[in-house]
């Protein structure tokens, strides 16, 4: 979850960009 915090802090930048998929994939692997 630590890696997700900085990305979410940026706001719409990570939501609109392709990084969004990386965040979800990263979370699924950890969970």
PQR file of N, CA, C, O and H, with PARSE charges and radii, in Angstrom:
ATOM      1  N   UNK A   1       0.844  -1.205   0.000 -0.4000 1.5000
ATOM      2  CA  UNK A   1       0.000   0.000   0.000 -0.0000 2.0000
ATOM      3  C   UNK A   1       0.878   1.254   0.000  0.5500 1.7000
ATOM      4  O   UNK A   1       0.445   2.312  -0.457 -0.5500 1.4000
ATOM      5  N   UNK A   2       2.099   1.144   0.506 -0.4000 1.5000
ATOM      6  CA  UNK A   2       3.000   2.303   0.570 -0.0000 2.0000
ATOM      7  C   UNK A   2       3.238   2.880  -0.829  0.5500 1.7000
ATOM      8  O   UNK A   2       3.319   4.096  -1.004 -0.5500 1.4000
ATOM      9  H   UNK A   2       2.450   0.285   0.877  0.4000 1.0000
ATOM     10  N   UNK A   3       3.349   1.989  -1.821 -0.4000 1.5000
ATOM     11  CA  UNK A   3       3.624   2.442  -3.186 -0.0000 2.0000
ATOM     12  C   UNK A   3       2.413   3.159  -3.783  0.5500 1.7000
ATOM     13  O   UNK A   3       2.561   4.015  -4.656 -0.5500 1.4000
ATOM     14  H   UNK A   3       3.283   1.001  -1.678  0.4000 1.0000
ATOM     15  N   UNK A   4       1.213   2.807  -3.309 -0.4000 1.5000
ATOM     16  CA  UNK A   4      -0.016   3.412  -3.841 -0.0000 2.0000
ATOM     17  C   UNK A   4      -0.216   4.827  -3.312  0.5500 1.7000
ATOM     18  O   UNK A   4      -0.777   5.672  -4.009 -0.5500 1.4000
ATOM     19  H   UNK A   4       1.092   2.112  -2.600  0.4000 1.0000
ATOM     20  N   UNK A   5       0.228   5.091  -2.109 -0.4000 1.5000
ATOM     21  CA  UNK A   5       0.031   6.410  -1.494 -0.0000 2.0000
ATOM     22  C   UNK A   5       0.578   7.568  -2.346  0.5500 1.7000
ATOM     23  O   UNK A   5      -0.169   8.499  -2.649 -0.5500 1.4000
ATOM     24  H   UNK A   5       0.684   4.404  -1.543  0.4000 1.0000
ATOM     25  N   UNK A   6       1.858   7.534  -2.740 -0.4000 1.5000
ATOM     26  CA  UNK A   6       2.420   8.645  -3.522 -0.0000 2.0000
ATOM     27  C   UNK A   6       1.691   8.853  -4.850  0.5500 1.7000
ATOM     28  O   UNK A   6       1.539   9.988  -5.302 -0.5500 1.4000
ATOM     29  H   UNK A   6       2.465   6.778  -2.494  0.4000 1.0000
ATOM     30  N   UNK A   7       1.243   7.765  -5.473 -0.4000 1.5000
ATOM     31  CA  UNK A   7       0.549   7.872  -6.751 -0.0000 2.0000
ATOM     32  C   UNK A   7      -0.802   8.553  -6.550  0.5500 1.7000
ATOM     33  O   UNK A   7      -1.187   9.416  -7.339 -0.5500 1.4000
ATOM     34  H   UNK A   7       1.367   6.843  -5.105  0.4000 1.0000
ATOM     35  N   UNK A   8      -1.514   8.171  -5.505 -0.4000 1.5000
ATOM     36  CA  UNK A   8      -2.832   8.747  -5.243 -0.0000 2.0000
ATOM     37  C   UNK A   8      -2.696  10.208  -4.822  0.5500 1.7000
ATOM     38  O   UNK A   8      -3.589  11.015  -5.080 -0.5500 1.4000
ATOM     39  H   UNK A   8      -1.201   7.470  -4.864  0.4000 1.0000
ATOM     40  N   UNK A   9      -1.597  10.544  -4.186 -0.4000 1.5000
ATOM     41  CA  UNK A   9      -1.369  11.908  -3.718 -0.0000 2.0000
ATOM     42  C   UNK A   9      -1.333  12.890  -4.887  0.5500 1.7000
ATOM     43  O   UNK A   9      -1.689  14.057  -4.727 -0.5500 1.4000
ATOM     44  H   UNK A   9      -0.872   9.889  -3.977  0.4000 1.0000
ATOM     45  N   UNK A  10      -0.905  12.423  -6.059 -0.4000 1.5000
ATOM     46  CA  UNK A  10      -0.826  13.284  -7.241 -0.0000 2.0000
ATOM     47  C   UNK A  10      -2.221  13.695  -7.716  0.5500 1.7000
ATOM     48  O   UNK A  10      -2.379  14.745  -8.340 -0.5500 1.4000
ATOM     49  H   UNK A  10      -0.616  11.475  -6.189  0.4000 1.0000
ATOM     50  N   UNK A  11      -3.230  12.875  -7.424 -0.4000 1.5000
ATOM     51  CA  UNK A  11      -4.595  13.230  -7.807 -0.0000 2.0000
ATOM     52  C   UNK A  11      -4.999  12.662  -9.152  0.5500 1.7000
ATOM     53  O   UNK A  11      -4.864  11.462  -9.390 -0.5500 1.4000
ATOM     54  H   UNK A  11      -3.102  12.022  -6.917  0.4000 1.0000
ATOM     55  N   UNK A  12      -5.496  13.520 -10.036 -0.4000 1.5000
ATOM     56  CA  UNK A  12      -5.984  13.058 -11.343 -0.0000 2.0000
ATOM     57  C   UNK A  12      -4.859  12.524 -12.220  0.5500 1.7000
ATOM     58  O   UNK A  12      -5.119  11.785 -13.169 -0.5500 1.4000
ATOM     59  H   UNK A  12      -5.606  14.495  -9.843  0.4000 1.0000
ATOM     60  N   UNK A  13      -3.619  12.882 -11.922 -0.4000 1.5000
ATOM     61  CA  UNK A  13      -2.488  12.447 -12.752 -0.0000 2.0000
ATOM     62  C   UNK A  13      -2.456  10.927 -12.877  0.5500 1.7000
ATOM     63  O   UNK A  13      -2.287  10.399 -13.976 -0.5500 1.4000
ATOM     64  H   UNK A  13      -3.407  13.483 -11.151  0.4000 1.0000
ATOM     65  N   UNK A  14      -2.618  10.219 -11.753 -0.4000 1.5000
ATOM     66  CA  UNK A  14      -2.524   8.753 -11.800 -0.0000 2.0000
ATOM     67  C   UNK A  14      -3.863   8.146 -12.213  0.5500 1.7000
ATOM     68  O   UNK A  14      -3.895   7.045 -12.763 -0.5500 1.4000
ATOM     69  H   UNK A  14      -2.755  10.649 -10.861  0.4000 1.0000
ATOM     70  N   UNK A  15      -4.951   8.839 -11.958 -0.4000 1.5000
ATOM     71  CA  UNK A  15      -6.267   8.294 -12.319 -0.0000 2.0000
ATOM     72  C   UNK A  15      -6.458   8.281 -13.836  0.5500 1.7000
ATOM     73  O   UNK A  15      -7.018   7.332 -14.385 -0.5500 1.4000
ATOM     74  H   UNK A  15      -4.925   9.733 -11.511  0.4000 1.0000
ATOM     75  N   UNK A  16      -5.994   9.334 -14.511 -0.4000 1.5000
ATOM     76  CA  UNK A  16      -6.197   9.443 -15.957 -0.0000 2.0000
ATOM     77  C   UNK A  16      -5.123   8.702 -16.745  0.5500 1.7000
ATOM     78  O   UNK A  16      -5.390   8.185 -17.830 -0.5500 1.4000
ATOM     79  H   UNK A  16      -5.539  10.105 -14.065  0.4000 1.0000
ATOM     80  N   UNK A  17      -3.918   8.652 -16.204 -0.4000 1.5000
ATOM     81  CA  UNK A  17      -2.815   8.041 -16.963 -0.0000 2.0000
ATOM     82  C   UNK A  17      -2.841   6.518 -16.881  0.5500 1.7000
ATOM     83  O   UNK A  17      -3.623   5.946 -16.121 -0.5500 1.4000
ATOM     84  H   UNK A  17      -3.701   9.073 -15.323  0.4000 1.0000
ATOM     85  N   UNK A  18      -1.988   5.864 -17.662 -0.4000 1.5000
ATOM     86  CA  UNK A  18      -1.936   4.397 -17.699 -0.0000 2.0000
ATOM     87  C   UNK A  18      -1.452   3.825 -16.370  0.5500 1.7000
ATOM     88  O   UNK A  18      -1.640   2.638 -16.101 -0.5500 1.4000
ATOM     89  H   UNK A  18      -1.353   6.329 -18.280  0.4000 1.0000
ATOM     90  N   UNK A  19      -0.833   4.655 -15.543 -0.4000 1.5000
ATOM     91  CA  UNK A  19      -0.318   4.183 -14.252 -0.0000 2.0000
ATOM     92  C   UNK A  19      -1.449   3.588 -13.420  0.5500 1.7000
ATOM     93  O   UNK A  19      -1.214   2.786 -12.516 -0.5500 1.4000
ATOM     94  H   UNK A  19      -0.681   5.619 -15.762  0.4000 1.0000
ATOM     95  N   UNK A  20      -2.682   3.993 -13.737 -0.4000 1.5000
ATOM     96  CA  UNK A  20      -3.834   3.488 -12.990 -0.0000 2.0000
ATOM     97  C   UNK A  20      -3.856   1.964 -13.005  0.5500 1.7000
ATOM     98  O   UNK A  20      -4.089   1.338 -11.971 -0.5500 1.4000
ATOM     99  H   UNK A  20      -2.873   4.645 -14.472  0.4000 1.0000
ATOM    100  N   UNK A  21      -3.618   1.362 -14.167 -0.4000 1.5000
ATOM    101  CA  UNK A  21      -3.636  -0.101 -14.263 -0.0000 2.0000
ATOM    102  C   UNK A  21      -2.528  -0.695 -13.408  0.5500 1.7000
ATOM    103  O   UNK A  21      -2.730  -1.719 -12.755 -0.5500 1.4000
ATOM    104  H   UNK A  21      -3.429   1.870 -15.007  0.4000 1.0000
ATOM    105  N   UNK A  22      -1.365  -0.066 -13.404 -0.4000 1.5000
ATOM    106  CA  UNK A  22      -0.236  -0.577 -12.621 -0.0000 2.0000
ATOM    107  C   UNK A  22      -0.585  -0.577 -11.135  0.5500 1.7000
ATOM    108  O   UNK A  22      -0.232  -1.505 -10.408 -0.5500 1.4000
ATOM    109  H   UNK A  22      -1.200   0.766 -13.934  0.4000 1.0000
ATOM    110  N   UNK A  23      -1.273   0.462 -10.692 -0.4000 1.5000
ATOM    111  CA  UNK A  23      -1.648   0.559  -9.277 -0.0000 2.0000
ATOM    112  C   UNK A  23      -2.574  -0.588  -8.896  0.5500 1.7000
ATOM    113  O   UNK A  23      -2.364  -1.249  -7.879 -0.5500 1.4000
ATOM    114  H   UNK A  23      -1.560   1.217 -11.283  0.4000 1.0000
ATOM    115  N   UNK A  24      -3.607  -0.827  -9.721 -0.4000 1.5000
ATOM    116  CA  UNK A  24      -4.556  -1.902  -9.412 -0.0000 2.0000
ATOM    117  C   UNK A  24      -3.864  -3.257  -9.432  0.5500 1.7000
ATOM    118  O   UNK A  24      -4.105  -4.092  -8.560 -0.5500 1.4000
ATOM    119  H   UNK A  24      -3.778  -0.290 -10.547  0.4000 1.0000
ATOM    120  N   UNK A  25      -2.994  -3.482 -10.436 -0.4000 1.5000
ATOM    121  CA  UNK A  25      -2.282  -4.753 -10.532 -0.0000 2.0000
ATOM    122  C   UNK A  25      -1.388  -4.933  -9.312  0.5500 1.7000
ATOM    123  O   UNK A  25      -1.301  -6.029  -8.758 -0.5500 1.4000
ATOM    124  H   UNK A  25      -2.798  -2.804 -11.144  0.4000 1.0000
ATOM    125  N   UNK A  26      -0.720  -3.855  -8.891 -0.4000 1.5000
ATOM    126  CA  UNK A  26       0.189  -3.924  -7.754 -0.0000 2.0000
ATOM    127  C   UNK A  26      -0.582  -4.272  -6.479  0.5500 1.7000
ATOM    128  O   UNK A  26      -0.120  -5.063  -5.656 -0.5500 1.4000
ATOM    129  H   UNK A  26      -0.790  -2.965  -9.341  0.4000 1.0000
ATOM    130  N   UNK A  27      -1.748  -3.677  -6.333 -0.4000 1.5000
ATOM    131  CA  UNK A  27      -2.569  -3.929  -5.142 -0.0000 2.0000
ATOM    132  C   UNK A  27      -3.067  -5.372  -5.138  0.5500 1.7000
ATOM    133  O   UNK A  27      -3.056  -6.028  -4.097 -0.5500 1.4000
ATOM    134  H   UNK A  27      -2.123  -3.035  -7.001  0.4000 1.0000
ATOM    135  N   UNK A  28      -3.502  -5.866  -6.292 -0.4000 1.5000
ATOM    136  CA  UNK A  28      -4.018  -7.237  -6.367 -0.0000 2.0000
ATOM    137  C   UNK A  28      -2.937  -8.243  -5.994  0.5500 1.7000
ATOM    138  O   UNK A  28      -3.215  -9.228  -5.311 -0.5500 1.4000
ATOM    139  H   UNK A  28      -3.512  -5.332  -7.137  0.4000 1.0000
ATOM    140  N   UNK A  29      -1.703  -8.000  -6.440 -0.4000 1.5000
ATOM    141  CA  UNK A  29      -0.599  -8.919  -6.134 -0.0000 2.0000
ATOM    142  C   UNK A  29      -0.329  -8.935  -4.625  0.5500 1.7000
ATOM    143  O   UNK A  29      -0.123  -9.997  -4.037 -0.5500 1.4000
ATOM    144  H   UNK A  29      -1.478  -7.199  -6.995  0.4000 1.0000
ATOM    145  N   UNK A  30      -0.333  -7.750  -4.005 -0.4000 1.5000
ATOM    146  CA  UNK A  30      -0.066  -7.673  -2.570 -0.0000 2.0000
ATOM    147  C   UNK A  30      -1.209  -8.283  -1.772  0.5500 1.7000
ATOM    148  O   UNK A  30      -0.985  -8.934  -0.752 -0.5500 1.4000
ATOM    149  H   UNK A  30      -0.501  -6.888  -4.482  0.4000 1.0000
ATOM    150  N   UNK A  31      -2.427  -8.072  -2.237 -0.4000 1.5000
ATOM    151  CA  UNK A  31      -3.577  -8.603  -1.514 -0.0000 2.0000
ATOM    152  C   UNK A  31      -3.756 -10.074  -1.860  0.5500 1.7000
ATOM    153  O   UNK A  31      -4.675 -10.720  -1.356 -0.5500 1.4000
ATOM    154  H   UNK A  31      -2.609  -7.543  -3.067  0.4000 1.0000
TER
END
